[in-house]
Amino acid sequence: MAYRIMKSLISNSTKKNSELSDMADVYYGSGRLTDEQYAEIAELIGRREETER
């Protein structure tokens, strides 16, 4: 569930990348994201930063 929420927020949200990263960290720290999911979310946030430049 957290994985789908994060993916949706990354593609459809006006939240800042730092806010999304913080949310991902909380989900990961609480065990709601796997290592693989967290890595993918971090990559998507990184790509989003590149397109905003």
mmCIF file of the N, C-alpha and C atoms, coordinates in Angstrom:
data_MODEL
# 
_entry.id   MODEL 
# 
loop_
_atom_site.group_PDB 
_atom_site.id 
_atom_site.type_symbol 
_atom_site.label_atom_id 
_atom_site.label_alt_id 
_atom_site.label_comp_id 
_atom_site.label_asym_id 
_atom_site.label_entity_id 
_atom_site.label_seq_id 
_atom_site.pdbx_PDB_ins_code 
_atom_site.Cartn_x 
_atom_site.Cartn_y 
_atom_site.Cartn_z 
_atom_site.occupancy 
_atom_site.B_iso_or_equiv 
_atom_site.pdbx_formal_charge 
_atom_site.auth_seq_id 
_atom_site.auth_comp_id 
_atom_site.auth_asym_id 
_atom_site.auth_atom_id 
_atom_site.pdbx_PDB_model_num 
ATOM 1   N N  . MET A 1 1  ? 0.818  -1.187 0.000   1.00 0.00 ? 1  MET A N  1 
ATOM 2   C CA . MET A 1 1  ? 0.000  0.000  0.000   1.00 0.00 ? 1  MET A CA 1 
ATOM 3   C C  . MET A 1 1  ? 0.870  1.263  0.000   1.00 0.00 ? 1  MET A C  1 
ATOM 4   N N  . ALA A 1 2  ? 1.862  1.318  0.876   1.00 0.00 ? 2  ALA A N  1 
ATOM 5   C CA . ALA A 1 2  ? 2.742  2.496  0.949   1.00 0.00 ? 2  ALA A CA 1 
ATOM 6   C C  . ALA A 1 2  ? 3.471  2.692  -0.368  1.00 0.00 ? 2  ALA A C  1 
ATOM 7   N N  . TYR A 1 3  ? 3.854  1.609  -1.004  1.00 0.00 ? 3  TYR A N  1 
ATOM 8   C CA . TYR A 1 3  ? 4.556  1.677  -2.284  1.00 0.00 ? 3  TYR A CA 1 
ATOM 9   C C  . TYR A 1 3  ? 3.686  2.354  -3.342  1.00 0.00 ? 3  TYR A C  1 
ATOM 10  N N  . ARG A 1 4  ? 2.442  1.939  -3.438  1.00 0.00 ? 4  ARG A N  1 
ATOM 11  C CA . ARG A 1 4  ? 1.525  2.540  -4.423  1.00 0.00 ? 4  ARG A CA 1 
ATOM 12  C C  . ARG A 1 4  ? 1.251  4.006  -4.115  1.00 0.00 ? 4  ARG A C  1 
ATOM 13  N N  . ILE A 1 5  ? 1.120  4.326  -2.846  1.00 0.00 ? 5  ILE A N  1 
ATOM 14  C CA . ILE A 1 5  ? 0.898  5.721  -2.449  1.00 0.00 ? 5  ILE A CA 1 
ATOM 15  C C  . ILE A 1 5  ? 2.077  6.585  -2.876  1.00 0.00 ? 5  ILE A C  1 
ATOM 16  N N  . MET A 1 6  ? 3.285  6.116  -2.594  1.00 0.00 ? 6  MET A N  1 
ATOM 17  C CA . MET A 1 6  ? 4.474  6.884  -2.935  1.00 0.00 ? 6  MET A CA 1 
ATOM 18  C C  . MET A 1 6  ? 4.602  7.068  -4.447  1.00 0.00 ? 6  MET A C  1 
ATOM 19  N N  . LYS A 1 7  ? 4.372  6.011  -5.212  1.00 0.00 ? 7  LYS A N  1 
ATOM 20  C CA . LYS A 1 7  ? 4.456  6.124  -6.669  1.00 0.00 ? 7  LYS A CA 1 
ATOM 21  C C  . LYS A 1 7  ? 3.448  7.131  -7.202  1.00 0.00 ? 7  LYS A C  1 
ATOM 22  N N  . SER A 1 8  ? 2.257  7.115  -6.650  1.00 0.00 ? 8  SER A N  1 
ATOM 23  C CA . SER A 1 8  ? 1.221  8.057  -7.074  1.00 0.00 ? 8  SER A CA 1 
ATOM 24  C C  . SER A 1 8  ? 1.616  9.492  -6.723  1.00 0.00 ? 8  SER A C  1 
ATOM 25  N N  . LEU A 1 9  ? 2.118  9.692  -5.527  1.00 0.00 ? 9  LEU A N  1 
ATOM 26  C CA . LEU A 1 9  ? 2.530  11.028 -5.110  1.00 0.00 ? 9  LEU A CA 1 
ATOM 27  C C  . LEU A 1 9  ? 3.674  11.563 -5.969  1.00 0.00 ? 9  LEU A C  1 
ATOM 28  N N  . ILE A 1 10 ? 4.598  10.705 -6.319  1.00 0.00 ? 10 ILE A N  1 
ATOM 29  C CA . ILE A 1 10 ? 5.729  11.147 -7.132  1.00 0.00 ? 10 ILE A CA 1 
ATOM 30  C C  . ILE A 1 10 ? 5.255  11.629 -8.496  1.00 0.00 ? 10 ILE A C  1 
ATOM 31  N N  . SER A 1 11 ? 4.316  10.935 -9.084  1.00 0.00 ? 11 SER A N  1 
ATOM 32  C CA . SER A 1 11 ? 3.880  11.314 -10.427 1.00 0.00 ? 11 SER A CA 1 
ATOM 33  C C  . SER A 1 11 ? 2.781  12.367 -10.451 1.00 0.00 ? 11 SER A C  1 
ATOM 34  N N  . ASN A 1 12 ? 2.029  12.518 -9.365  1.00 0.00 ? 12 ASN A N  1 
ATOM 35  C CA . ASN A 1 12 ? 0.864  13.403 -9.419  1.00 0.00 ? 12 ASN A CA 1 
ATOM 36  C C  . ASN A 1 12 ? 0.837  14.512 -8.379  1.00 0.00 ? 12 ASN A C  1 
ATOM 37  N N  . SER A 1 13 ? 1.845  14.618 -7.566  1.00 0.00 ? 13 SER A N  1 
ATOM 38  C CA . SER A 1 13 ? 1.782  15.528 -6.427  1.00 0.00 ? 13 SER A CA 1 
ATOM 39  C C  . SER A 1 13 ? 2.561  16.811 -6.678  1.00 0.00 ? 13 SER A C  1 
ATOM 40  N N  . THR A 1 14 ? 2.187  17.834 -5.946  1.00 0.00 ? 14 THR A N  1 
ATOM 41  C CA . THR A 1 14 ? 2.941  19.082 -5.984  1.00 0.00 ? 14 THR A CA 1 
ATOM 42  C C  . THR A 1 14 ? 3.902  19.176 -4.803  1.00 0.00 ? 14 THR A C  1 
ATOM 43  N N  . LYS A 1 15 ? 4.034  18.087 -4.055  1.00 0.00 ? 15 LYS A N  1 
ATOM 44  C CA . LYS A 1 15 ? 4.962  18.069 -2.927  1.00 0.00 ? 15 LYS A CA 1 
ATOM 45  C C  . LYS A 1 15 ? 6.395  18.228 -3.425  1.00 0.00 ? 15 LYS A C  1 
ATOM 46  N N  . LYS A 1 16 ? 7.220  18.831 -2.589  1.00 0.00 ? 16 LYS A N  1 
ATOM 47  C CA . LYS A 1 16 ? 8.627  18.984 -2.910  1.00 0.00 ? 16 LYS A CA 1 
ATOM 48  C C  . LYS A 1 16 ? 9.313  17.626 -2.827  1.00 0.00 ? 16 LYS A C  1 
ATOM 49  N N  . ASN A 1 17 ? 10.407 17.499 -3.563  1.00 0.00 ? 17 ASN A N  1 
ATOM 50  C CA . ASN A 1 17 ? 11.146 16.237 -3.551  1.00 0.00 ? 17 ASN A CA 1 
ATOM 51  C C  . ASN A 1 17 ? 11.668 15.906 -2.161  1.00 0.00 ? 17 ASN A C  1 
ATOM 52  N N  . SER A 1 18 ? 12.051 16.920 -1.400  1.00 0.00 ? 18 SER A N  1 
ATOM 53  C CA . SER A 1 18 ? 12.539 16.660 -0.042  1.00 0.00 ? 18 SER A CA 1 
ATOM 54  C C  . SER A 1 18 ? 11.426 16.087 0.831   1.00 0.00 ? 18 SER A C  1 
ATOM 55  N N  . GLU A 1 19 ? 10.199 16.557 0.631   1.00 0.00 ? 19 GLU A N  1 
ATOM 56  C CA . GLU A 1 19 ? 9.062  16.013 1.385   1.00 0.00 ? 19 GLU A CA 1 
ATOM 57  C C  . GLU A 1 19 ? 8.801  14.557 1.002   1.00 0.00 ? 19 GLU A C  1 
ATOM 58  N N  . LEU A 1 20 ? 8.892  14.270 -0.295  1.00 0.00 ? 20 LEU A N  1 
ATOM 59  C CA . LEU A 1 20 ? 8.688  12.896 -0.755  1.00 0.00 ? 20 LEU A CA 1 
ATOM 60  C C  . LEU A 1 20 ? 9.782  11.978 -0.221  1.00 0.00 ? 20 LEU A C  1 
ATOM 61  N N  . SER A 1 21 ? 11.012 12.461 -0.202  1.00 0.00 ? 21 SER A N  1 
ATOM 62  C CA . SER A 1 21 ? 12.117 11.672 0.334   1.00 0.00 ? 21 SER A CA 1 
ATOM 63  C C  . SER A 1 21 ? 11.919 11.382 1.816   1.00 0.00 ? 21 SER A C  1 
ATOM 64  N N  . ASP A 1 22 ? 11.473 12.386 2.547   1.00 0.00 ? 22 ASP A N  1 
ATOM 65  C CA . ASP A 1 22 ? 11.205 12.188 3.971   1.00 0.00 ? 22 ASP A CA 1 
ATOM 66  C C  . ASP A 1 22 ? 10.113 11.154 4.188   1.00 0.00 ? 22 ASP A C  1 
ATOM 67  N N  . MET A 1 23 ? 9.058  11.222 3.378   1.00 0.00 ? 23 MET A N  1 
ATOM 68  C CA . MET A 1 23 ? 7.973  10.250 3.491   1.00 0.00 ? 23 MET A CA 1 
ATOM 69  C C  . MET A 1 23 ? 8.479  8.836  3.197   1.00 0.00 ? 23 MET A C  1 
ATOM 70  N N  . ALA A 1 24 ? 9.292  8.711  2.145   1.00 0.00 ? 24 ALA A N  1 
ATOM 71  C CA . ALA A 1 24 ? 9.843  7.404  1.793   1.00 0.00 ? 24 ALA A CA 1 
ATOM 72  C C  . ALA A 1 24 ? 10.708 6.866  2.928   1.00 0.00 ? 24 ALA A C  1 
ATOM 73  N N  . ASP A 1 25 ? 11.496 7.749  3.541   1.00 0.00 ? 25 ASP A N  1 
ATOM 74  C CA . ASP A 1 25 ? 12.348 7.328  4.666   1.00 0.00 ? 25 ASP A CA 1 
ATOM 75  C C  . ASP A 1 25 ? 11.516 6.801  5.828   1.00 0.00 ? 25 ASP A C  1 
ATOM 76  N N  . VAL A 1 26 ? 10.413 7.469  6.115   1.00 0.00 ? 26 VAL A N  1 
ATOM 77  C CA . VAL A 1 26 ? 9.548  7.035  7.213   1.00 0.00 ? 26 VAL A CA 1 
ATOM 78  C C  . VAL A 1 26 ? 8.923  5.681  6.900   1.00 0.00 ? 26 VAL A C  1 
ATOM 79  N N  . TYR A 1 27 ? 8.412  5.540  5.683   1.00 0.00 ? 27 TYR A N  1 
ATOM 80  C CA . TYR A 1 27 ? 7.827  4.253  5.295   1.00 0.00 ? 27 TYR A CA 1 
ATOM 81  C C  . TYR A 1 27 ? 8.871  3.139  5.341   1.00 0.00 ? 27 TYR A C  1 
ATOM 82  N N  . TYR A 1 28 ? 10.068 3.423  4.867   1.00 0.00 ? 28 TYR A N  1 
ATOM 83  C CA . TYR A 1 28 ? 11.124 2.423  4.872   1.00 0.00 ? 28 TYR A CA 1 
ATOM 84  C C  . TYR A 1 28 ? 11.548 2.079  6.300   1.00 0.00 ? 28 TYR A C  1 
ATOM 85  N N  . GLY A 1 29 ? 11.713 3.091  7.110   1.00 0.00 ? 29 GLY A N  1 
ATOM 86  C CA . GLY A 1 29 ? 12.119 2.879  8.498   1.00 0.00 ? 29 GLY A CA 1 
ATOM 87  C C  . GLY A 1 29 ? 11.107 2.101  9.309   1.00 0.00 ? 29 GLY A C  1 
ATOM 88  N N  . SER A 1 30 ? 9.845  2.236  8.942   1.00 0.00 ? 30 SER A N  1 
ATOM 89  C CA . SER A 1 30 ? 8.801  1.508  9.673   1.00 0.00 ? 30 SER A CA 1 
ATOM 90  C C  . SER A 1 30 ? 8.526  0.131  9.071   1.00 0.00 ? 30 SER A C  1 
ATOM 91  N N  . GLY A 1 31 ? 9.288  -0.226 8.027   1.00 0.00 ? 31 GLY A N  1 
ATOM 92  C CA . GLY A 1 31 ? 9.143  -1.546 7.433   1.00 0.00 ? 31 GLY A CA 1 
ATOM 93  C C  . GLY A 1 31 ? 8.014  -1.666 6.436   1.00 0.00 ? 31 GLY A C  1 
ATOM 94  N N  . ARG A 1 32 ? 7.471  -0.550 5.995   1.00 0.00 ? 32 ARG A N  1 
ATOM 95  C CA . ARG A 1 32 ? 6.354  -0.608 5.048   1.00 0.00 ? 32 ARG A CA 1 
ATOM 96  C C  . ARG A 1 32 ? 6.816  -0.630 3.595   1.00 0.00 ? 32 ARG A C  1 
ATOM 97  N N  . LEU A 1 33 ? 8.114  -0.408 3.374   1.00 0.00 ? 33 LEU A N  1 
ATOM 98  C CA . LEU A 1 33 ? 8.708  -0.559 2.049   1.00 0.00 ? 33 LEU A CA 1 
ATOM 99  C C  . LEU A 1 33 ? 9.855  -1.556 2.154   1.00 0.00 ? 33 LEU A C  1 
ATOM 100 N N  . THR A 1 34 ? 9.981  -2.418 1.137   1.00 0.00 ? 34 THR A N  1 
ATOM 101 C CA . THR A 1 34 ? 11.119 -3.329 1.086   1.00 0.00 ? 34 THR A CA 1 
ATOM 102 C C  . THR A 1 34 ? 12.341 -2.568 0.583   1.00 0.00 ? 34 THR A C  1 
ATOM 103 N N  . ASP A 1 35 ? 13.498 -3.203 0.655   1.00 0.00 ? 35 ASP A N  1 
ATOM 104 C CA . ASP A 1 35 ? 14.723 -2.581 0.145   1.00 0.00 ? 35 ASP A CA 1 
ATOM 105 C C  . ASP A 1 35 ? 14.577 -2.227 -1.331  1.00 0.00 ? 35 ASP A C  1 
ATOM 106 N N  . GLU A 1 36 ? 14.012 -3.150 -2.106  1.00 0.00 ? 36 GLU A N  1 
ATOM 107 C CA . GLU A 1 36 ? 13.848 -2.942 -3.539  1.00 0.00 ? 36 GLU A CA 1 
ATOM 108 C C  . GLU A 1 36 ? 12.869 -1.802 -3.826  1.00 0.00 ? 36 GLU A C  1 
ATOM 109 N N  . GLN A 1 37 ? 11.769 -1.771 -3.103  1.00 0.00 ? 37 GLN A N  1 
ATOM 110 C CA . GLN A 1 37 ? 10.780 -0.712 -3.294  1.00 0.00 ? 37 GLN A CA 1 
ATOM 111 C C  . GLN A 1 37 ? 11.372 0.649  -2.939  1.00 0.00 ? 37 GLN A C  1 
ATOM 112 N N  . TYR A 1 38 ? 12.107 0.697  -1.839  1.00 0.00 ? 38 TYR A N  1 
ATOM 113 C CA . TYR A 1 38 ? 12.722 1.951  -1.412  1.00 0.00 ? 38 TYR A CA 1 
ATOM 114 C C  . TYR A 1 38 ? 13.721 2.441  -2.459  1.00 0.00 ? 38 TYR A C  1 
ATOM 115 N N  . ALA A 1 39 ? 14.511 1.536  -3.007  1.00 0.00 ? 39 ALA A N  1 
ATOM 116 C CA . ALA A 1 39 ? 15.482 1.907  -4.035  1.00 0.00 ? 39 ALA A CA 1 
ATOM 117 C C  . ALA A 1 39 ? 14.775 2.451  -5.272  1.00 0.00 ? 39 ALA A C  1 
ATOM 118 N N  . GLU A 1 40 ? 13.673 1.831  -5.658  1.00 0.00 ? 40 GLU A N  1 
ATOM 119 C CA . GLU A 1 40 ? 12.931 2.305  -6.826  1.00 0.00 ? 40 GLU A CA 1 
ATOM 120 C C  . GLU A 1 40 ? 12.312 3.681  -6.566  1.00 0.00 ? 40 GLU A C  1 
ATOM 121 N N  . ILE A 1 41 ? 11.740 3.871  -5.388  1.00 0.00 ? 41 ILE A N  1 
ATOM 122 C CA . ILE A 1 41 ? 11.143 5.160  -5.033  1.00 0.00 ? 41 ILE A CA 1 
ATOM 123 C C  . ILE A 1 41 ? 12.214 6.256  -5.049  1.00 0.00 ? 41 ILE A C  1 
ATOM 124 N N  . ALA A 1 42 ? 13.375 5.960  -4.487  1.00 0.00 ? 42 ALA A N  1 
ATOM 125 C CA . ALA A 1 42 ? 14.472 6.934  -4.469  1.00 0.00 ? 42 ALA A CA 1 
ATOM 126 C C  . ALA A 1 42 ? 14.904 7.282  -5.888  1.00 0.00 ? 42 ALA A C  1 
ATOM 127 N N  . GLU A 1 43 ? 14.946 6.290  -6.756  1.00 0.00 ? 43 GLU A N  1 
ATOM 128 C CA . GLU A 1 43 ? 15.306 6.531  -8.151  1.00 0.00 ? 43 GLU A CA 1 
ATOM 129 C C  . GLU A 1 43 ? 14.266 7.400  -8.852  1.00 0.00 ? 43 GLU A C  1 
ATOM 130 N N  . LEU A 1 44 ? 12.991 7.126  -8.611  1.00 0.00 ? 44 LEU A N  1 
ATOM 131 C CA . LEU A 1 44 ? 11.928 7.923  -9.220  1.00 0.00 ? 44 LEU A CA 1 
ATOM 132 C C  . LEU A 1 44 ? 11.980 9.377  -8.746  1.00 0.00 ? 44 LEU A C  1 
ATOM 133 N N  . ILE A 1 45 ? 12.262 9.574  -7.475  1.00 0.00 ? 45 ILE A N  1 
ATOM 134 C CA . ILE A 1 45 ? 12.381 10.941 -6.948  1.00 0.00 ? 45 ILE A CA 1 
ATOM 135 C C  . ILE A 1 45 ? 13.581 11.630 -7.598  1.00 0.00 ? 45 ILE A C  1 
ATOM 136 N N  . GLY A 1 46 ? 14.669 10.901 -7.762  1.00 0.00 ? 46 GLY A N  1 
ATOM 137 C CA . GLY A 1 46 ? 15.852 11.457 -8.420  1.00 0.00 ? 46 GLY A CA 1 
ATOM 138 C C  . GLY A 1 46 ? 15.571 11.853 -9.857  1.00 0.00 ? 46 GLY A C  1 
ATOM 139 N N  . ARG A 1 47 ? 14.847 11.024 -10.578 1.00 0.00 ? 47 ARG A N  1 
ATOM 140 C CA . ARG A 1 47 ? 14.464 11.368 -11.964 1.00 0.00 ? 47 ARG A CA 1 
ATOM 141 C C  . ARG A 1 47 ? 13.579 12.601 -11.992 1.00 0.00 ? 47 ARG A C  1 
ATOM 142 N N  . ARG A 1 48 ? 12.703 12.699 -11.032 1.00 0.00 ? 48 ARG A N  1 
ATOM 143 C CA . ARG A 1 48 ? 11.800 13.843 -10.956 1.00 0.00 ? 48 ARG A CA 1 
ATOM 144 C C  . ARG A 1 48 ? 12.602 15.132 -10.742 1.00 0.00 ? 48 ARG A C  1 
ATOM 145 N N  . GLU A 1 49 ? 13.652 15.059 -9.936  1.00 0.00 ? 49 GLU A N  1 
ATOM 146 C CA . GLU A 1 49 ? 14.513 16.219 -9.709  1.00 0.00 ? 49 GLU A CA 1 
ATOM 147 C C  . GLU A 1 49 ? 15.173 16.649 -11.009 1.00 0.00 ? 49 GLU A C  1 
ATOM 148 N N  . GLU A 1 50 ? 15.620 15.686 -11.814 1.00 0.00 ? 50 GLU A N  1 
ATOM 149 C CA . GLU A 1 50 ? 16.282 15.997 -13.077 1.00 0.00 ? 50 GLU A CA 1 
ATOM 150 C C  . GLU A 1 50 ? 15.347 16.696 -14.040 1.00 0.00 ? 50 GLU A C  1 
ATOM 151 N N  . THR A 1 51 ? 14.090 16.297 -14.071 1.00 0.00 ? 51 THR A N  1 
ATOM 152 C CA . THR A 1 51 ? 13.152 16.895 -15.022 1.00 0.00 ? 51 THR A CA 1 
ATOM 153 C C  . THR A 1 51 ? 12.699 18.274 -14.567 1.00 0.00 ? 51 THR A C  1 
ATOM 154 N N  . GLU A 1 52 ? 12.855 18.584 -13.283 1.00 0.00 ? 52 GLU A N  1 
ATOM 155 C CA . GLU A 1 52 ? 12.450 19.893 -12.768 1.00 0.00 ? 52 GLU A CA 1 
ATOM 156 C C  . GLU A 1 52 ? 13.494 20.971 -13.021 1.00 0.00 ? 52 GLU A C  1 
ATOM 157 N N  . ARG A 1 53 ? 14.683 20.561 -13.394 1.00 0.00 ? 53 ARG A N  1 
ATOM 158 C CA . ARG A 1 53 ? 15.766 21.529 -13.635 1.00 0.00 ? 53 ARG A CA 1 
ATOM 159 C C  . ARG A 1 53 ? 15.601 22.241 -14.930 1.00 0.00 ? 53 ARG A C  1 
# 
